[in-house]
């Protein structure tokens, strides 16, 4: 520790006199922990350039001075930046690395991405030229534009290598590759900054100094529903939507809860098979159901509609995943960091070296929601979806005007889902049309099996007669419906 403290720089805050410390040589700015003054380092002194707004508490397990390792190299979280955009807000943590480098540990669709600055070989394209869904090459690598948003800095904490002007809008473009990489282009500076990263799990970062479990319990926020007046409690400050348990109204949290809240009433409530708040263990991880949405879909030119349910699951270190309940079975998916490459015509997609074939293409609409969501969810939200599969592995795309998101995961056996949430008594209600013939037969009674055999024999006799008399055949249209996953994306 002695060597660490010798490398740190400390000076009194020009606002209140409290000590302000810089641990990274790359840090130029800092926010005083005592008076929230924003200070800039000028040689051996600090100059006050303003005052920072209060942080939104996001109930993250991370905090300043949390230490960990990435690719076997140590890092320490020394700063935090909070941004807002039309859909809500997100947080970036500044990580001081060995060798005086800095990285960023940021939220990404309910999970985390660790990024490092990237030197661009050519000037970044104009932000207006990067349309959502378009592909472009950066440093010789092909990327798909996933989002193009106007953002602004709303608050900061600790020491920082950059500090956009508070409240000044600028553009951030996110691009993703089929190798699982995410590239952020920050147009808040000239030239634009570039940061390249990939998904990480907090549990793999060997973190020390995380926040205590009590932090969330101590700081839960409650307010009165703007529709019925009932008490509504927000568990995650990063939530952008929540529903009232009393009247089912959807409440918009993107502007905070201090002013008049926008809300939308919902009729015909849907009862989830798995109740909100239920804990369950899937794939060796304990999850809590924090959100639920019912969605409807239909293929272009087809009048037939189909529906499915999505449960939003949360784990403190894994972030968010989706448990999807569709006609053709259960699945568990999570947003991908990268963007798969679709074949021309969209009949196949490749991601991380694996090829998936198109199963369904359809338009989707959210018809009912309950619980809390990390994106701004609305009744009637519409997306264009494509679902791909490779064996039991799934890959799904959702596209809206401002965002392109992908999710990946695997099919789950219905009995596994029922057992995971301790709902074995209702396991018959979990069964779906994806049951394999062998496993289905094992659950059928003897009378049912005999009846099936008789029907098969009758059909064989009829087909044999038709074949000998007309010499013709038949073909089936084989239509199917129901998307197995939409996955959700959303910053």
Kinemage of the C-alpha trace (Angstrom):
@kinemage 1
@onewidth
@group {chain A} dominant
@subgroup {mainchain}
@vectorlist {calphas} color= white
{ca unk a 1} P 0.000 0.000 0.000
{ca unk a 2} L 2.938 2.364 0.660
{ca unk a 3} L 3.999 2.269 -2.982
{ca unk a 4} L 0.400 2.966 -4.067
{ca unk a 5} L 0.020 6.033 -1.847
{ca unk a 6} L 3.341 7.514 -3.121
{ca unk a 7} L 1.967 7.461 -6.661
{ca unk a 8} L -1.277 9.176 -5.676
{ca unk a 9} L -1.670 12.945 -5.908
{ca unk a 10} L -3.612 14.806 -3.222
{ca unk a 11} L -4.596 18.467 -2.932
{ca unk a 12} L -7.196 20.465 -0.981
{ca unk a 13} L -10.563 21.060 -2.654
{ca unk a 14} L -10.834 24.744 -3.656
{ca unk a 15} L -14.494 24.609 -2.648
{ca unk a 16} L -14.365 23.238 0.905
{ca unk a 17} L -10.727 22.413 1.679
{ca unk a 18} L -11.293 18.668 2.007
{ca unk a 19} L -8.600 16.453 0.470
{ca unk a 20} L -9.171 15.406 -3.159
{ca unk a 21} L -7.047 12.492 -4.303
{ca unk a 22} L -5.987 11.397 -7.792
{ca unk a 23} L -4.867 7.761 -8.024
{ca unk a 24} L -4.467 7.647 -11.796
{ca unk a 25} L -2.076 9.785 -13.812
{ca unk a 26} L -4.702 9.795 -16.577
{ca unk a 27} L -7.272 11.556 -14.388
{ca unk a 28} L -7.628 15.273 -15.074
{ca unk a 29} L -10.933 15.945 -13.312
{ca unk a 30} L -12.421 14.940 -9.967
{ca unk a 31} L -15.560 15.492 -7.931
{ca unk a 32} L -15.056 16.348 -4.257
{ca unk a 33} L -16.752 13.722 -2.104
{ca unk a 34} L -17.685 16.343 0.518
{ca unk a 35} L -19.089 19.346 -1.384
{ca unk a 36} L -19.563 17.882 -4.914
{ca unk a 37} L -17.356 20.599 -6.406
{ca unk a 38} L -16.047 19.710 -9.854
{ca unk a 39} L -12.319 20.376 -9.932
{ca unk a 40} L -9.683 20.290 -12.643
{ca unk a 41} L -6.040 19.456 -11.991
{ca unk a 42} L -3.672 22.271 -13.010
{ca unk a 43} L -0.106 21.295 -12.190
{ca unk a 44} L 0.158 21.074 -8.405
{ca unk a 45} L -3.129 22.877 -7.671
{ca unk a 46} L -6.839 22.299 -8.212
{ca unk a 47} L -9.282 24.779 -9.747
{ca unk a 48} L -13.031 24.650 -9.114
{ca unk a 49} L -15.038 24.700 -12.345
{ca unk a 50} L -18.542 24.056 -11.021
{ca unk a 51} L -20.698 21.820 -8.874
{ca unk a 52} L -21.873 18.327 -9.766
{ca unk a 53} L -25.500 17.216 -9.500
{ca unk a 54} L -26.389 14.520 -6.996
{ca unk a 55} L -25.858 10.929 -8.139
{ca unk a 56} L -28.734 8.598 -8.800
{ca unk a 57} L -28.226 5.573 -6.569
{ca unk a 58} L -28.395 2.591 -8.914
{ca unk a 59} L -28.089 -0.083 -6.189
{ca unk a 60} L -25.129 -1.478 -8.070
{ca unk a 61} L -22.842 -3.869 -6.159
{ca unk a 62} L -19.977 -1.678 -7.432
{ca unk a 63} L -18.609 1.355 -5.619
{ca unk a 64} L -15.533 3.565 -5.655
{ca unk a 65} L -12.287 1.732 -4.828
{ca unk a 66} L -13.713 -1.698 -5.645
{ca unk a 67} L -10.679 -3.650 -6.909
{ca unk a 68} L -10.503 -6.565 -9.315
{ca unk a 69} L -8.571 -8.241 -12.098
{ca unk a 70} L -9.135 -8.274 -15.852
{ca unk a 71} L -7.032 -10.627 -18.003
{ca unk a 72} L -4.962 -11.204 -14.843
{ca unk a 73} L -4.178 -7.469 -14.551
{ca unk a 74} L -5.285 -5.479 -11.471
{ca unk a 75} L -7.649 -2.518 -11.642
{ca unk a 76} L -9.436 -0.183 -9.214
{ca unk a 77} L -12.673 1.717 -9.793
{ca unk a 78} L -11.842 5.387 -9.228
{ca unk a 79} L -14.724 7.260 -10.864
{ca unk a 80} L -18.310 7.059 -12.039
{ca unk a 81} L -20.168 8.865 -14.843
{ca unk a 82} L -23.954 8.826 -15.164
{ca unk a 83} L -25.593 9.645 -18.496
{ca unk a 84} L -29.184 10.141 -19.580
{ca unk a 85} L -30.887 9.739 -22.954
{ca unk a 86} L -34.457 9.523 -24.233
{ca unk a 87} L -34.900 6.007 -22.857
{ca unk a 88} L -33.488 6.625 -19.376
{ca unk a 89} L -29.934 6.580 -18.004
{ca unk a 90} L -26.900 4.360 -17.518
{ca unk a 91} L -23.632 4.307 -15.575
{ca unk a 92} L -19.971 4.004 -16.574
{ca unk a 93} L -17.268 3.215 -13.995
{ca unk a 94} L -13.720 4.455 -14.584
{ca unk a 95} L -11.147 1.719 -13.901
{ca unk a 96} L -7.513 2.648 -13.183
{ca unk a 97} L -5.249 -0.060 -14.598
{ca unk a 98} L -1.582 -0.800 -14.129
{ca unk a 99} L 0.730 1.273 -16.265
{ca unk a 100} L -1.387 4.410 -15.820
{ca unk a 101} L -4.050 3.230 -18.277
{ca unk a 102} L -7.779 3.669 -17.688
{ca unk a 103} L -10.637 1.449 -18.804
{ca unk a 104} L -14.404 1.589 -18.467
{ca unk a 105} L -16.738 -0.901 -16.796
{ca unk a 106} L -20.185 0.016 -18.075
{ca unk a 107} L -23.756 -1.208 -18.013
{ca unk a 108} L -24.854 -2.908 -21.213
{ca unk a 109} L -28.410 -4.217 -21.569
{ca unk a 110} L -28.554 -5.191 -17.919
{ca unk a 111} L -25.079 -6.769 -17.937
{ca unk a 112} L -21.524 -5.332 -17.996
{ca unk a 113} L -18.874 -4.553 -20.615
{ca unk a 114} L -15.209 -3.788 -19.905
{ca unk a 115} L -13.728 -1.445 -22.509
{ca unk a 116} L -10.367 0.142 -23.272
{ca unk a 117} L -9.611 3.203 -25.418
{ca unk a 118} L -9.131 2.336 -29.088
{ca unk a 119} L -6.861 4.287 -31.430
{ca unk a 120} L -8.719 4.754 -34.724
{ca unk a 121} L -6.675 4.196 -37.879
{ca unk a 122} L -8.960 6.594 -39.761
{ca unk a 123} L -11.222 9.409 -38.628
{ca unk a 124} L -14.550 8.256 -37.191
{ca unk a 125} L -17.474 8.535 -39.656
{ca unk a 126} L -19.947 11.357 -38.985
{ca unk a 127} L -22.562 10.262 -36.458
{ca unk a 128} L -25.332 11.059 -38.949
{ca unk a 129} L -23.866 8.504 -41.385
{ca unk a 130} L -24.207 5.651 -38.878
{ca unk a 131} L -27.807 4.488 -39.205
{ca unk a 132} L -29.139 1.763 -36.924
{ca unk a 133} L -28.793 -1.615 -38.673
{ca unk a 134} L -26.140 -0.426 -41.137
{ca unk a 135} L -22.713 -2.058 -41.297
{ca unk a 136} L -19.381 -0.289 -41.445
{ca unk a 137} L -15.702 -1.130 -41.092
{ca unk a 138} L -13.629 0.324 -38.243
{ca unk a 139} L -9.908 -0.564 -38.115
{ca unk a 140} L -10.535 -3.362 -40.609
{ca unk a 141} L -13.297 -5.032 -38.573
{ca unk a 142} L -16.931 -5.112 -39.699
{ca unk a 143} L -19.487 -3.740 -37.220
{ca unk a 144} L -23.263 -3.329 -37.149
{ca unk a 145} L -24.691 -0.088 -35.771
{ca unk a 146} L -26.773 -1.054 -32.737
{ca unk a 147} L -27.798 2.381 -31.450
{ca unk a 148} L -27.352 6.062 -32.206
{ca unk a 149} L -28.493 8.261 -29.328
{ca unk a 150} L -28.317 11.829 -28.081
{ca unk a 151} L -27.032 11.653 -24.503
{ca unk a 152} L -25.932 14.055 -21.783
{ca unk a 153} L -23.929 13.813 -18.586
{ca unk a 154} L -26.149 14.192 -15.510
{ca unk a 155} L -23.734 13.415 -12.670
{ca unk a 156} L -20.277 12.133 -11.781
{ca unk a 157} L -18.239 10.914 -8.826
{ca unk a 158} L -14.561 10.394 -8.069
{ca unk a 159} L -11.709 11.049 -10.514
{ca unk a 160} L -12.218 11.151 -14.256
{ca unk a 161} L -10.083 11.210 -17.418
{ca unk a 162} L -12.853 13.068 -19.280
{ca unk a 163} L -15.713 15.320 -18.260
{ca unk a 164} L -18.315 16.324 -20.859
{ca unk a 165} L -20.076 19.576 -20.104
{ca unk a 166} L -22.909 18.868 -17.681
{ca unk a 167} L -26.259 18.783 -19.464
{ca unk a 168} L -24.846 19.390 -22.978
{ca unk a 169} L -26.287 16.861 -25.489
{ca unk a 170} L -23.892 14.898 -27.687
{ca unk a 171} L -24.070 11.726 -29.742
{ca unk a 172} L -22.939 8.252 -28.701
{ca unk a 173} L -23.011 5.489 -31.324
{ca unk a 174} L -22.666 1.822 -30.388
{ca unk a 175} L -21.481 -0.715 -32.937
{ca unk a 176} L -21.241 -4.468 -32.407
{ca unk a 177} L -19.384 -7.282 -34.167
{ca unk a 178} L -20.123 -10.959 -34.735
{ca unk a 179} L -17.122 -11.755 -32.519
{ca unk a 180} L -18.900 -10.393 -29.459
{ca unk a 181} L -17.172 -7.002 -29.366
{ca unk a 182} L -18.858 -3.668 -28.698
{ca unk a 183} L -17.380 -0.405 -30.008
{ca unk a 184} L -18.555 2.934 -28.591
{ca unk a 185} L -17.936 6.162 -30.485
{ca unk a 186} L -18.213 9.204 -28.215
{ca unk a 187} L -18.896 12.403 -30.189
{ca unk a 188} L -18.689 14.545 -27.074
{ca unk a 189} L -15.089 15.435 -27.939
{ca unk a 190} L -13.139 16.350 -31.059
{ca unk a 191} L -11.969 14.028 -32.454
{ca unk a 192} L -14.550 11.499 -31.189
{ca unk a 193} L -13.322 9.022 -28.595
{ca unk a 194} L -13.450 5.291 -29.326
{ca unk a 195} L -13.688 2.469 -26.772
{ca unk a 196} L -13.644 -1.255 -27.542
{ca unk a 197} L -14.854 -3.895 -25.102
{ca unk a 198} L -16.516 -7.214 -24.522
{ca unk a 199} L -18.973 -8.671 -22.017
{ca unk a 200} L -17.734 -9.620 -18.547
{ca unk a 201} L -19.296 -11.254 -15.510
{ca unk a 202} L -18.684 -9.519 -12.215
{ca unk a 203} L -18.027 -12.880 -10.567
{ca unk a 204} L -15.116 -13.474 -12.980
{ca unk a 205} L -13.408 -10.178 -12.117
{ca unk a 206} L -12.300 -11.330 -8.620
{ca unk a 207} L -13.825 -8.179 -7.127
{ca unk a 208} L -13.064 -7.002 -3.605
{ca unk a 209} L -14.666 -4.105 -1.760
{ca unk a 210} L -18.193 -4.457 -3.156
{ca unk a 211} L -21.123 -2.712 -1.515
{ca unk a 212} L -22.863 -4.514 1.329
{ca unk a 213} L -26.125 -6.341 0.792
{ca unk a 214} L -27.881 -3.885 3.120
{ca unk a 215} L -27.383 -0.926 0.780
{ca unk a 216} L -30.389 -1.833 -1.338
{ca unk a 217} L -32.618 -2.519 1.672
{ca unk a 218} L -31.719 0.805 3.290
{ca unk a 219} L -32.350 2.933 0.216
{ca unk a 220} L -35.446 1.545 -1.467
{ca unk a 221} L -37.604 4.385 -2.881
{ca unk a 222} L -41.351 4.597 -2.548
{ca unk a 223} L -43.918 6.986 -3.986
{ca unk a 224} L -47.664 7.136 -4.542
{ca unk a 225} L -49.078 5.803 -7.796
{ca unk a 226} L -50.197 8.802 -9.910
{ca unk a 227} L -53.339 6.881 -10.928
{ca unk a 228} L -54.699 5.253 -7.753
{ca unk a 229} L -52.492 6.603 -4.942
{ca unk a 230} L -51.238 3.207 -3.778
{ca unk a 231} L -47.637 2.906 -2.585
{ca unk a 232} L -45.167 1.851 -5.305
{ca unk a 233} L -41.628 0.788 -4.340
{ca unk a 234} L -38.731 0.985 -6.808
{ca unk a 235} L -36.019 -1.614 -6.181
{ca unk a 236} L -33.521 -0.473 -8.828
{ca unk a 237} L -32.851 3.222 -9.348
{ca unk a 238} L -31.764 2.441 -12.896
{ca unk a 239} L -35.306 1.221 -13.623
{ca unk a 240} L -37.049 3.141 -16.378
{ca unk a 241} L -40.553 1.671 -15.965
{ca unk a 242} L -42.559 0.083 -13.162
{ca unk a 243} L -46.162 -1.023 -12.754
{ca unk a 244} L -48.480 -0.374 -9.827
{ca unk a 245} L -49.450 -3.650 -8.175
{ca unk a 246} L -52.806 -2.195 -7.190
{ca unk a 247} L -54.131 -0.774 -10.476
{ca unk a 248} L -51.591 -2.213 -12.997
{ca unk a 249} L -50.780 1.240 -14.430
{ca unk a 250} L -47.420 1.518 -16.230
{ca unk a 251} L -45.400 4.356 -14.675
{ca unk a 252} L -42.602 6.109 -16.581
{ca unk a 253} L -39.513 6.665 -14.386
{ca unk a 254} L -37.172 8.079 -17.015
{ca unk a 255} L -37.468 11.612 -15.604
{ca unk a 256} L -37.105 10.495 -11.973
{ca unk a 257} L -39.850 10.384 -9.359
{ca unk a 258} L -39.719 13.935 -8.066
{ca unk a 259} L -42.168 15.493 -10.498
{ca unk a 260} L -45.458 14.571 -12.076
{ca unk a 261} L -45.167 11.001 -13.241
{ca unk a 262} L -46.446 9.897 -16.615
{ca unk a 263} L -48.500 6.749 -16.506
{ca unk a 264} L -50.723 4.579 -18.676
{ca unk a 265} L -53.601 2.457 -17.432
{ca unk a 266} L -53.862 -1.208 -18.391
{ca unk a 267} L -57.057 -3.230 -18.705
{ca unk a 268} L -57.441 -7.005 -18.768
{ca unk a 269} L -54.512 -7.923 -16.510
{ca unk a 270} L -52.631 -11.123 -17.343
{ca unk a 271} L -51.783 -13.452 -14.475
{ca unk a 272} L -48.166 -14.716 -14.720
{ca unk a 273} L -47.587 -18.418 -14.160
{ca unk a 274} L -44.529 -17.482 -12.056
{ca unk a 275} L -45.321 -14.697 -9.582
{ca unk a 276} L -43.248 -11.530 -9.377
{ca unk a 277} L -40.626 -11.741 -6.639
{ca unk a 278} L -40.263 -15.530 -6.934
{ca unk a 279} L -36.726 -16.879 -6.541
{ca unk a 280} L -35.472 -19.742 -8.706
{ca unk a 281} L -32.211 -21.419 -9.654
{ca unk a 282} L -31.476 -21.899 -13.355
{ca unk a 283} L -28.138 -22.878 -14.878
{ca unk a 284} L -26.579 -22.845 -11.402
{ca unk a 285} L -27.547 -19.214 -10.679
{ca unk a 286} L -30.264 -17.899 -8.367
{ca unk a 287} L -32.586 -15.478 -10.139
{ca unk a 288} L -35.474 -13.325 -8.970
{ca unk a 289} L -38.472 -12.558 -11.177
{ca unk a 290} L -38.659 -8.744 -11.255
{ca unk a 291} L -40.695 -8.124 -14.413
{ca unk a 292} L -43.247 -9.773 -16.685
{ca unk a 293} L -44.600 -8.893 -20.101
{ca unk a 294} L -47.088 -10.528 -22.450
{ca unk a 295} L -46.419 -10.020 -26.141
{ca unk a 296} L -48.307 -10.725 -29.341
{ca unk a 297} L -46.870 -11.388 -32.773
{ca unk a 298} L -47.923 -11.946 -36.358
{ca unk a 299} L -46.045 -12.674 -39.546
{ca unk a 300} L -46.238 -10.170 -42.381
{ca unk a 301} L -49.268 -10.896 -44.589
{ca unk a 302} L -50.687 -13.368 -42.057
{ca unk a 303} L -53.872 -12.611 -40.095
{ca unk a 304} L -53.078 -15.223 -37.436
{ca unk a 305} L -51.730 -13.835 -34.142
{ca unk a 306} L -49.827 -15.686 -31.444
{ca unk a 307} L -48.770 -14.767 -27.942
{ca unk a 308} L -46.001 -15.522 -25.491
{ca unk a 309} L -44.754 -14.410 -22.065
{ca unk a 310} L -41.380 -13.072 -20.956
{ca unk a 311} L -40.144 -13.012 -17.367
{ca unk a 312} L -37.370 -10.529 -16.568
{ca unk a 313} L -34.895 -12.221 -14.200
{ca unk a 314} L -32.298 -10.464 -12.047
{ca unk a 315} L -29.132 -11.629 -10.313
{ca unk a 316} L -26.905 -9.139 -8.511
{ca unk a 317} L -23.722 -10.194 -10.319
{ca unk a 318} L -25.139 -11.554 -13.602
{ca unk a 319} L -27.507 -8.672 -14.266
{ca unk a 320} L -30.685 -9.417 -16.240
{ca unk a 321} L -31.853 -12.365 -18.337
{ca unk a 322} L -35.165 -13.391 -19.880
{ca unk a 323} L -37.158 -16.557 -19.276
{ca unk a 324} L -39.415 -16.956 -22.321
{ca unk a 325} L -42.626 -19.020 -22.303
{ca unk a 326} L -43.857 -19.666 -25.866
{ca unk a 327} L -46.065 -22.244 -27.585
{ca unk a 328} L -43.047 -24.194 -28.785
{ca unk a 329} L -41.313 -24.339 -25.399
{ca unk a 330} L -39.386 -22.544 -22.696
{ca unk a 331} L -36.056 -20.822 -23.229
{ca unk a 332} L -33.622 -18.635 -21.330
{ca unk a 333} L -31.864 -15.857 -23.205
{ca unk a 334} L -29.769 -12.776 -22.460
{ca unk a 335} L -28.826 -9.793 -24.627
{ca unk a 336} L -25.587 -10.331 -26.562
{ca unk a 337} L -22.664 -7.931 -26.472
{ca unk a 338} L -21.964 -8.371 -30.166
{ca unk a 339} L -24.147 -8.371 -33.256
{ca unk a 340} L -24.421 -11.547 -35.359
{ca unk a 341} L -23.918 -11.423 -39.110
{ca unk a 342} L -27.050 -12.192 -41.122
{ca unk a 343} L -26.820 -13.920 -44.469
{ca unk a 344} L -28.204 -12.106 -47.473
{ca unk a 345} L -31.966 -12.528 -47.380
{ca unk a 346} L -31.927 -13.098 -43.609
{ca unk a 347} L -32.313 -16.887 -43.754
{ca unk a 348} L -29.348 -17.531 -41.457
{ca unk a 349} L -27.137 -15.747 -38.944
{ca unk a 350} L -23.637 -16.414 -37.629
{ca unk a 351} L -22.423 -15.486 -34.154
{ca unk a 352} L -19.173 -16.423 -32.396
{ca unk a 353} L -18.446 -18.902 -35.190
{ca unk a 354} L -21.810 -20.711 -34.904
{ca unk a 355} L -24.433 -20.730 -37.690
{ca unk a 356} L -28.137 -20.426 -36.886
{ca unk a 357} L -31.070 -20.953 -39.276
{ca unk a 358} L -34.118 -18.701 -39.404
{ca unk a 359} L -37.184 -20.160 -37.688
{ca unk a 360} L -39.605 -17.239 -37.548
{ca unk a 361} L -39.869 -13.685 -38.878
{ca unk a 362} L -42.676 -11.568 -37.431
{ca unk a 363} L -43.762 -8.259 -35.943
{ca unk a 364} L -44.205 -8.113 -32.172
{ca unk a 365} L -46.177 -5.888 -29.824
{ca unk a 366} L -46.161 -5.622 -26.018
{ca unk a 367} L -49.740 -5.934 -24.737
{ca unk a 368} L -49.318 -6.180 -20.954
{ca unk a 369} L -46.509 -5.559 -18.459
{ca unk a 370} L -46.048 -5.978 -14.713
{ca unk a 371} L -43.103 -5.323 -12.411
{ca unk a 372} L -39.931 -3.311 -12.905
{ca unk a 373} L -37.831 -2.896 -16.062
{ca unk a 374} L -34.408 -1.493 -16.883
{ca unk a 375} L -35.741 -0.051 -20.135
{ca unk a 376} L -38.696 2.216 -20.867
{ca unk a 377} L -41.433 -0.311 -21.543
{ca unk a 378} L -44.802 0.765 -22.922
{ca unk a 379} L -47.970 -1.007 -23.863
{ca unk a 380} L -48.131 -1.150 -27.644
{ca unk a 381} L -44.354 -1.086 -28.152
{ca unk a 382} L -43.680 -2.603 -31.568
{ca unk a 383} L -40.587 -4.322 -32.932
{ca unk a 384} L -39.596 -6.339 -35.975
{ca unk a 385} L -38.258 -9.743 -34.868
{ca unk a 386} L -36.317 -12.662 -36.305
{ca unk a 387} L -35.708 -15.905 -34.404
{ca unk a 388} L -32.903 -18.309 -35.341
{ca unk a 389} L -31.925 -21.719 -33.956
{ca unk a 390} L -29.085 -24.213 -34.039
{ca unk a 391} L -30.184 -27.338 -32.196
{ca unk a 392} L -31.124 -26.206 -28.691
{ca unk a 393} L -29.238 -22.913 -29.078
{ca unk a 394} L -31.284 -19.823 -29.881
{ca unk a 395} L -30.520 -16.426 -31.370
{ca unk a 396} L -33.045 -13.603 -31.699
{ca unk a 397} L -33.083 -10.132 -33.196
{ca unk a 398} L -35.347 -7.202 -32.310
{ca unk a 399} L -35.367 -3.996 -34.284
{ca unk a 400} L -37.003 -0.699 -33.404
{ca unk a 401} L -36.447 2.705 -35.040
{ca unk a 402} L -33.599 3.672 -32.657
{ca unk a 403} L -32.129 0.346 -31.606
{ca unk a 404} L -31.102 -3.070 -32.885
{ca unk a 405} L -30.678 -5.730 -30.209
{ca unk a 406} L -29.754 -9.403 -30.245
{ca unk a 407} L -30.169 -12.048 -27.563
{ca unk a 408} L -28.915 -15.611 -27.325
{ca unk a 409} L -29.595 -18.573 -25.093
{ca unk a 410} L -30.893 -22.127 -24.937
{ca unk a 411} L -34.120 -24.086 -24.838
{ca unk a 412} L -35.192 -25.396 -21.435
{ca unk a 413} L -37.220 -28.458 -20.490
{ca unk a 414} L -40.538 -27.488 -18.903
{ca unk a 415} L -39.904 -29.730 -15.896
{ca unk a 416} L -36.600 -27.925 -15.306
{ca unk a 417} L -38.400 -24.579 -15.159
{ca unk a 418} L -41.090 -25.845 -12.756
{ca unk a 419} L -38.467 -27.374 -10.457
{ca unk a 420} L -36.269 -24.262 -10.583
{ca unk a 421} L -39.045 -22.113 -9.088
{ca unk a 422} L -40.332 -24.826 -6.705
{ca unk a 423} L -43.588 -25.139 -8.639
{ca unk a 424} L -43.545 -28.913 -9.171
{ca unk a 425} L -47.179 -29.075 -8.023
{ca unk a 426} L -48.077 -27.072 -11.154
{ca unk a 427} L -45.711 -28.853 -13.542
{ca unk a 428} L -48.567 -29.854 -15.857
{ca unk a 429} L -49.208 -26.143 -16.457
{ca unk a 430} L -45.586 -25.710 -17.599
{ca unk a 431} L -45.742 -28.333 -20.369
{ca unk a 432} L -45.449 -26.967 -23.897
{ca unk a 433} L -45.536 -28.285 -27.461
{ca unk a 434} L -41.763 -28.822 -27.558
{ca unk a 435} L -41.891 -32.167 -25.715
{ca unk a 436} L -39.900 -34.830 -27.572
{ca unk a 437} L -41.866 -37.871 -28.843
{ca unk a 438} L -40.031 -40.298 -26.559
{ca unk a 439} L -40.466 -38.237 -23.425
{ca unk a 440} L -44.092 -37.540 -24.326
{ca unk a 441} L -44.842 -41.225 -24.808
{ca unk a 442} L -43.394 -41.987 -21.413
{ca unk a 443} L -46.047 -39.763 -19.844
{ca unk a 444} L -48.997 -41.169 -21.844
{ca unk a 445} L -51.374 -43.753 -20.415
{ca unk a 446} L -51.780 -47.211 -21.979
{ca unk a 447} L -55.263 -46.390 -23.320
{ca unk a 448} L -53.955 -43.304 -25.111
{ca unk a 449} L -51.083 -45.261 -26.674
{ca unk a 450} L -53.480 -47.968 -27.969
{ca unk a 451} L -55.747 -45.297 -29.453
{ca unk a 452} L -52.779 -43.669 -31.243
{ca unk a 453} L -51.704 -47.036 -32.683
{ca unk a 454} L -55.239 -47.708 -34.003
{ca unk a 455} L -55.394 -44.249 -35.630
{ca unk a 456} L -52.010 -44.796 -37.277
{ca unk a 457} L -53.152 -48.167 -38.700
{ca unk a 458} L -56.319 -46.606 -40.124
{ca unk a 459} L -54.322 -43.785 -41.723
{ca unk a 460} L -51.891 -46.285 -43.272
{ca unk a 461} L -54.782 -48.226 -44.826
{ca unk a 462} L -56.343 -45.021 -46.241
{ca unk a 463} L -53.010 -43.806 -47.652
{ca unk a 464} L -52.318 -47.202 -49.180
{ca unk a 465} L -55.727 -47.173 -50.893
{ca unk a 466} L -55.238 -43.620 -52.217
{ca unk a 467} L -51.792 -44.457 -53.532
{ca unk a 468} L -52.924 -47.535 -55.430
{ca unk a 469} L -55.966 -45.859 -56.935
{ca unk a 470} L -54.637 -42.429 -57.983
{ca unk a 471} L -50.879 -42.694 -57.937
{ca unk a 472} L -50.768 -39.123 -56.515
{ca unk a 473} L -49.269 -37.756 -53.361
{ca unk a 474} L -49.855 -34.885 -50.981
{ca unk a 475} L -47.986 -31.988 -49.486
{ca unk a 476} L -48.446 -30.069 -46.289
{ca unk a 477} L -48.182 -26.349 -45.847
{ca unk a 478} L -46.644 -27.014 -42.451
{ca unk a 479} L -47.255 -23.525 -41.112
{ca unk a 480} L -46.189 -22.689 -37.585
{ca unk a 481} L -46.470 -19.744 -35.319
{ca unk a 482} L -44.998 -18.399 -32.132
{ca unk a 483} L -41.651 -16.771 -31.500
{ca unk a 484} L -39.580 -18.568 -28.885
{ca unk a 485} L -37.764 -15.486 -27.750
{ca unk a 486} L -37.653 -11.799 -28.133
{ca unk a 487} L -35.062 -11.360 -25.471
{ca unk a 488} L -35.309 -7.633 -25.083
{ca unk a 489} L -32.340 -5.389 -25.402
{ca unk a 490} L -32.323 -1.796 -24.323
{ca unk a 491} L -29.448 0.112 -22.850
